Amino acid sequence: MKNFLPLFKVQIFLALFFLLPAEYVFAQAEFKPWGNLDGIRIKGQLMAFNTSLVVAGQNWKKISVTGKELQKPKYTRQDKGATVNTQIGNLDFTEVVKDAGNGSVVLSLKFIVLKDTTVKGVYFNISLPESVYQNSQVKFNGNEQKFDQSKVNQDSVYFQSSAKKISFDAKHQQVEFQMDTVTTVIARQDNHQKFIRLYLPICSGKLNRGLLIERTYRIKVSGDIDQSTATLKLDTNIQGRAFAGLGGNFRIQNPKLDPLVIDYCLKNLRVAWGRVEMPWSAWQPDSSLDPLAVDTSKQNIRVRKAMDMTQRLSRMNIPVIVTAWFPPAWAAEGKLSFGKSPQGIWGNPLNKASMPLIYKSITSYILYLKKYYGVDVQFFSFNESDLGINVRQTPEEHDELIKGLGAYFKSAGLKTKLLLGDNSDATTYKFTYPAINDVPARPFMGAVSFHSWRGWDTGTLQKWATIAEITRLPLIVGEGSIDAAAYSYPEYFEDPSYALEEINLYVRLLAICQPLSILQWQLTADYSPLKGGGIFDNNGPLQPTQRFWNLKQLASTPKDLHYMPLTTNKADISCTALGDNKKHVYTIHLVNNGASRNVHLTGLPHSLKEIKMYVTDGTRTMKQVKIINVNNQQCDFQLDERCFTSLVSE
């Protein structure tokens, strides 16, 4: 970046004003555990913008920003607010966000220099969506600023000025920054990311160890609240794939606390599918040993617990996927890797010279489960082998594994098949392409699988629906959730925004991908949907969170209903419908990400006269709130703000 004015070491006071009424308006900040604000909600509707901290090193080509999975932050929740502590280089930042009334929040920032360092600059960055603000009237100190957006090149400065007040007046929103001193405000347009970016300088130059700098920003929002009627259209004439129901992962990692969560979940949820670990490195640490000859009472404790878990699910008639994470040393190339290398590489490739022994070892585990535990394993996979957590494969190696191990399973008399993919994210769909195009591999594939940690856009998710259609295989979301790093800031699990974002993704996955099941990561103490009982050092009573009630409401969908097309005219409503025309059983799931509004639903079957309505949100736990009358294949009801709602036929 270039053409920047010198930075000033000044105290900044920032306010975003939006013509709010005089009475108190609660501002619900979307404050993320890595230290960024994604906007503020009024009456449930998001007034979107993004804040981040930016540290420019020697130049603007080397910048660091706060963001998801970029640092290792600490996150704590307080009444009407939250605190994030994180580090960028030698700077230790603490941000505290609190509701301040009148649709505003106060963000208090302080950072301390841990070691003498020199920076080009430290900035508080605000990014405004170009879709909202691209045609704004821009004013500095009340005077209109003229600029021609058609002449703006990517990442170029299109205005910069010293001012105490700057405002963006868009059609439906107005934003105004007011500082308590004249400050250099630098604005840029990033055409690739579709944001207008404002950089407010905090400090620059040489920073001595122990230096403490504090800033306070007041952010105030308002705008048009869309509470117009939503129209939903259902088509029961088209029946898609079947939904077996919600599943879960049951990888035992905490022998003390995992049983508490597992027992509660299996008692209180209808679990349709299960995924458990094969502790491969403990099963056969030495290739010269025959693990089938080991008596069950003398098995490694990790192996016994994993097999006991598999048997428990099987006895509940829950089909099981067995997945291997860590390979034994003899089965891997090079020294075993238990994390990301300095080169950014995860995991180990399999030892090509040992493939016959690898096939035999994995098959022996599944045969052992069948002989001594009475378990027929449905599918096998290596966890996230596209990435290397912890076996790393190329797409071609994945294809060869499916054929080689699949044939070995068959020769041993097993019906177990392999998962195609079981990828780390939705974004890596090309990993499956060699196997898709390899006809001899098809008979050994049991299902398509990916994990939902990243890649939520509709286009990417549709790729997986297409893969399932091409291969004519069921689709399974092998690990379902939204933040792979959330275990490191577990208080975020109790945030209503996390709960709603997670269930919103699941409803979208159902509508777009039509999966056989979504397997929650996890139904154990790891990423627990419960709190208390010592989980994450919370010693209160064991109890369900909002996330658990969301899962229970979804899991209550009757078994093996088929997906049916359901459309909406509102972008902030996610919806999916399932039904069985022969049994006259129907379920509709809705996530409202915005303000409350009336809904008009059409296309319901002639046989349907009433629908029960269940709601889970920050105050209600799968509560039946009413029975809706259906007339002429249609009905009307109110959808409350920021809630998960299910309509269930009588």
N, C-alpha and C positions, 0 to 999 in steps of 0.2 A: 504494500500500500504506500501511497505517496501523498504529497501536498498537505501534510498534517501541520497544524499550528503548534507552537511550543505548548507543553503541558504546564498547568499551574497547580501548585500544592495548596489547595483551598478546601475549606469545609463546604460541602454541597448539601443543599436541601432541595429535594425533588418532589413535586406534586403533579399528579395527573388529575385535572378537574373535568367533570362531565355534566354540568348543569343538573345536579341532583336536587331532589326536594330537601327541605330543611330538616325533616324528621330523620331519626336514626335509620339507616339502611344497613343491614348486616352484609359484610363483605366476606365472601368465602374464597380465601386465597387458594389457588392451585399451586402450592409450594412443594417442590420435589425434594427428595432426600439428598440430592447432589447439590442443592443450593440455588436452583433456578425457579423463578415464578413463571408459570405458563398462562397466567391471566388471573382474573378475579370474577367470581360469579355473583350475580344479582338475581334473586328469585330463581336460582338454578341455572340461569343462562350465563354462559361464559363470555366475558369481554376479553378477547384473546390478545395477548402480547407475550413476549418472553424476555426475561432478564437473565443475565449471566455475568460472571466475573471474567475479565479478559486480562491476561498478562502477556505483554509483548516483550520478547527477550532482546536479542541484539537488534532485531529489525522486525517489521510487520509480516515477514514471511515465516517467522518462527513465533507463533502465538500459542498459548495454552488457554483453554476455556473450561469452565465448570460444565459438566455434562454427565449423562448416564453412562456408567461403566468406565469413566475416564479417570476418576480418582477413587479414594477409599474413604468416603465421608462417614461421619457419625450423625445420627438423626434422632431427635427426641421431640415428642409432642407435649404441648402444654395447652392450657385452657385458651381457646380461640387463637392458637398460634403454634409455632414449631421453631426448633433451633437446628441448624446444620453447622457442623465443624468440618472443614476440609483443608487440604494442603495443595498448593501448586508451587513446585520447586521449594524455595526457601521461605515461602510466605504461608503463614497459618491463618486461615480465614474463619470467622464465626459470623453467621447471619441469623438474626432473630426476626421472624415475621409475626405481627400481631394485628388483629382486627382493631381498627380505630374508629369505627362508626361512620355514618354518612357515606357508605359505599367505599370506604378507604381502608388501606392497611398501612402500617408503618414497618419498613424494613430497616433494621439497625445493623450496620456492618462495622466490624472492626477486624484488623489484622495486625499481626506482630511479625517482625522480621526475625527468623530463626538463625540466620547466618548472613554476614555481609554479602550483599549481592547488588548487581547493577541491572536495571531494566530500562527498556525503551519507554515503558509506561504500564500503569495499572489502571484499568477502566471498569466502570460500571456500564454494562451494555444493555440497551433496550432494543428489541427487534419488533417492529410493527408489521403485521401481515400486509403485504402489498395489495391483496385482494380487497382489503377494507380501506386502506389509506392511500392508494396510489393516486387518487384524484382529490386529495385533501387540499384545503386552503391552508397554507403554512404561514405562520406569523412569528416574527421575532420582536419581542417587546411591543406587541400590538401592531406592528407594521408588516404588511404582506410581503412575503418573499417570493420573487418571481423566478421560476426555473422551467426549463423545457425538458420534460422527461424523455422525449423522443431522441434527445442527443446524449443521453446518459449511457455510457458504456458499462459493461459488467464490472462491479466492484469499484466504481469510480466515485469520487466525492461529488455530490451534486449540490451541497451547500455546507458551509461551515461559518460559524459566527460566534461572537461573544455576546451573551445576553443573560438577562435574569429570568426571562420567560419565553418559552417557545410553545406553540400550539399547533395541533393538527386537527382541522375541522372537516371530518368526513360526512358523508350523507346521513349515516345512522349513528355515528359515534363522534365524540370530540375528545381529544386528549391534549392536556396542557401541562407542561413542565414548568415549575416555578422554583427558582433557586434563590437562596438568600444572599448571593453575591454574584457578580458578573462572572460567568463561566464560559469557557470555550466548549461549544457544542459542535460535534462533528457528526454529520449524517452521511450515510452511504446507502446505495441501493445494490443489493446482491441479486442479480437477475436469476442466478441458478437456484437459489434457495427461496426466492420470492418474498424477501423481507426488505423493509427499509430499516437500516441499522443506525442507531444513535449511540455514540461513544462519549461518555462523560468522564474526563480524566480525573484521577485521584492523586497520583504521584508519579514521579519518574526519576531517573538518574541513579546515583549511588544511594543505597538504603543500608544503614548500619544495623548490626545485630541488636535486637531489643527495641527497635523503633516500633511504637504503637500508633496506628492511625485509625480514626473512627469517622464514620459518615452515617447520616440518617436520611432516608428517602421515604417520602409519603406518597403513596400511589392511590389515586382515587378514580373510580370508573362509573360510568353509566352509559346508557344507550337504549335503543328500542328493544323492548322485551317481546319476543314472538310468542304469543299465546293463542294464535289462530288455530282453528280446528284442523286436526290431522286426519287424513283419509287413508284407510287401510283397505286393500283389496285382496281377498283370498280366492284362490282357484282350487277347489277340491277335486276337479276332474283330472288333475295331473298328480300322479304319485311317483315320487323319486325313490331314492335309496332308503333303507331302513335305519333307524337310530335305536341301537340296543340300550343306550343309557349312559350315564356318567360313569367313568372308571377312575381308577386311582393307582398311583405308584406306591409300592410298599418296600422300598429299599431300606433295610435295617442299618442305621448308622449310630443310633443312640439307644443301647440296650436298656437303659433305665427309663427313658421318657417315651420312646417310640410305642411301647405297648399301651400306654395310657391313651394316646391319640388313636391308634389303630382300633382298640376295643370300642372306643366311643363312636368312631366313624362307621365301623362295620355294624354296630348296633343301631345306628340312627340314620344311615344312608342306604339307599338301594344302589349297590355297587355292581355295575354290569361287566366290567373288565378289570383285570389286575395285571400289574407289571412288577416283577421281582428281580432281584440280582442273582446272578451266578457268580459267587466269589471265586473266580477262576484261579487266581494266584494261590489261594488257600486250598482249592480242590486238588490241584496237581502241581505242587511247587517243584517237583523233580520229575523230569520226563521219563526216568527209568522206573518209576513206581507205578503200580496198577491201582488207581483209586477205587476201582470196582471191588477190590479185595479187602477194603477197609470196612470193619464192622461199624454199624451206625452209631454205637455207643462211643466209639473212639474217633469219630469224625471231628475235624476242626470246628470250634464253637461257632465261627462265622458261617461255615457251611451248614451246620445243623440249624441255626436260626433262620437262614435263608430258605432251607428246605421245609422247615416247619411252617414258615409263612406261606410258601407255595401250596403246601398240603391244606392249610386252613382255608385258603381261597377256593381250592378245588372242591373241598367238602361242602362249600356253600354254593356249588355249581357256578362259580365264577371262572370263566376261561382265563388262562394265564399266559402271559408273555414272559419269557426268561431272557434277561439281557446281561451281557458281560461288560464290565468296566475295565478292570486292571488285568492285563495278561501276566502269566508267570514269565520270569526272566528268559527261560529257555525258548519261549514262543515268540519273543520279540527281537527285533534288530536293534543293536546298540544298547547302551545303558538305559534302564527304565527311566522315563520322564514322568514326574508327578506334578507337572505344572507347565506354564509357558516358559520356553527357553528365552534367552536374551535376544534371539533372532525372531521371536514371536511365534515359534512352532510348538504345537501341542502333541503329546503322545508319541507312540512308537509304531512303525510298520510291523506287520507280522513277518516272522522269519520264513522266507520262501522255501528254504530247504527243509523246514519242519512242518510243512502243510499237512502231510498225511498224519503226523502225530497230533497236530492241532485239531483236525477233524475227529480223530479218535477220542481225544480228551474231552471235547465239547459233547460229543455223542454219548460218552460214558456217563457224564453228569445227568443227561436227560434220561438215559436208561436206568440210572440209579434212582431217580425220582419215580419212575414208573414202577420199578420192582419193589422198592422199600417204602414208598410213600403213596403209591396208588395214583400218581398224578400223570395225566396226559398233557404234555406241554403243547400249546397251540402254535406259538411262534417263537423264534429265536432271533436275537439281533446283537450286534456290537453297538454300544451306546455312542451316538454322535461320531461315527468313524469318518464322516466328511471333514470334521474339525480335528479329531484326535483326542477325544475324551473317553477312553484313553488309548484305544487302538486307532491308528490312523491309516486310512486307505485312500487310494486314488479311485475315481469312478470305475476304472477298468478292473481294479483289484476287487472292488465291491461286487461287480458282476461275476468275476471268477469265483468268489466266495459263495455266492448264491448257488451257482452250478455245482461246485465241488462239495461243499458241505451239505447242500440239499440232496445230492445223490448219495452221500454217505449216510444221511438220516434214513433214506429210503432203503438202502441195503441192510440197515440194522433193524428194519421192520417198524420204524417210527413214522407217524403221520405228521410230525412236526415240520413246519415250513419256515422260511426266512422272511423277515420284514424287508421290503424294498425301501431303502432310505434309513429311517429312524434318525433323520438328520437333525443337526443342532438348531436349525432355524428354517423358516419357510423360504428364505432367500437363496438357499443352496440347492434348488430343485434340479439343476443340471447334473448334479452328482448321480442322479438316477438314470440318466439318458442311455448310457451304454447297456445297462441291463434291460431297459425298456425295449431297445432295438435288437436284443439278442433273444431270438425265438427259443433256443434250447434252455434258456434260463427261466422262462415263464412257468413251467410246471412246479418249480421249487419256491415260487413266491406265494406267500399267504395273504399279505396285505401291504398296503402302502402306508408309510408312517413319516411324520415330521413333528418337530417340537415348535411350540408357538412363542418362543422367547423374542423373536424379531421377525420382521417382514409381514406387517399386518395390513398393508394396503390391499385393496380389492384385487388388483391385477396380479399380484404375487400369489395370493391365496387361490385365485382361479387356476393358476398353473397346476396346483396339486389336485384340484378337482378334475382337470383334464388328464393328468397322469392316471388317476383312478379309473377314469372312463376308458382310456386307451388300453390299460392292462386288464380291465374288467375285474378289478380287485376292490375289496372294501378299503376305505381310508380310515386310519386311526391317528389321532393326535396323541403321540406317545408320551409327551410331557406337556401339560397345559398350565400356563400362567403367563405373567407379563414382565417380570423383572428378575433376571438371572442372578443379580447381585443383592436382592432384597434380604437374604439371610444375614448380611452384614449390617443392616439397619432395620431389625425386625419390628420396631414400633410402627413402621410403615404399613405392616400387615393389618393394623387396626384402624387405619385411616379410611374413612368412607369413600374417598376418591379412588384409593387402590381397589377396594371391593367392587365399586361400580365399573371401573375400567376393566377389571378382570372378567366380570360376567358379561360386560358389553362385548368383549372380544369373543367369548364363547358363543354368544348368540349370533355374532357375525360369522364365526366359523361354521356353525350349523347351517346358516342360510347360504353361504357361498360354497363350502366344501362338501356338505352333506356327509359328515363322518359317521362311521359306525359307532365310535365312542371318542370322548375326550378324556384322557387319563390325567387327573389332577396331580401336579407335583407339589407336595406329596400329601398322602393321608397318614403322615407320621409326624413326629415332633419337628422335622425339617420342613420349613415353610408351613408350619402348622396352621390349620384353619381354626384351631382352638387357642385359648389363652389361659394362663394360670397353671397350677400344678407343677411349677418349676420350669415350664417351657420358656426359653429366652429369659431366664432368671426372674420370671414373674411367679411369685409364690402364692398368689391369690388362689381362689377356688377354680378348678378346671371348668371352663364354660365355653360355649360356642361364640364366635365372632360373627359380624355381618357377613364375612366371606363364607363361613360355614352355612349360614341360612340361605345364601345365594346358591350354594352347591346343592343343598337339600331340596330347594325349590326346583332346580333344574333336574336333579336326580329323581324327582317324583313324577317325571314324565313317564307314562305307561310304556311298557316294553314293546319294542319293535313296531312303533308307529312309523309311517313313511313321511318323508319331507313333501310339503306342498307349497307351491308358489304363494308368497305374500309380499305385497309391495306397499310402500308408504311414500307420501309426498313430502316428508320432513327428513332432512339430513341428520338431525340430532336424535332420531328414533331408530334404533336397531330392532329388527323383528325377524322371527322365524315361525313357521307353522308346521305341525306334524299331525297326521291323522290316519284313521283306518275307516274307509267307507263301509266296509262290511260289518264292522263292530259298532260303527257310529260313535267312535271315540276320537276326540280332537283336543290338542293342546296348542296354545299360542303363547310364545314368550316375547316380551317387549322390554327394552331398556330405554328409558327416557333420559337422555343426557342434557336436557334443557329445562325450560320452565313448564309449569303445569299447563295443561290444555285439554280441551275436549277432543274425543276421538270418534269418528264415524267409521264403523267396520262393515264391509259388504262382502257378499260371496259365501256366506255361511251355508251349510247344508240345510235342506228343507226339514230334515228330521230334528234339527236342533232348536230347542225352545228356551233353554236357559244355559248360562255359563257362570261358573264360579270364578271369582276374581281374587287372586292372592298377591300380596305385596311384601317385598323386603326392601328396607331402606335403613337409614340411620336410626330410626326409632321403632320400626315394625319388623317382626321376624316371621316371614312366611305367613302373614296374617290374612285370613279370609275376610275381606272388607265388605263384600256385597255379592249378591246374585243378580246378574244382568239378564233382563228379558230380551229374547230374540224375536223379532217380528219381520216377516217378509225377507228372511235370509240376511238381516242386518241388525245392528244394534249400536247404541251410543253410550259412552261412558267417559268419565274423567280420568286422565292419566296424570298422576301427581309428579311434581318435579323430582328429578334425580332419583329414580327408583327402578327396581326390577319387578315387573308385573307379569303374572301368568294367568291366562284364561283357560279354564279346564271345563270340558263338557260334562254334563251330568250323565 
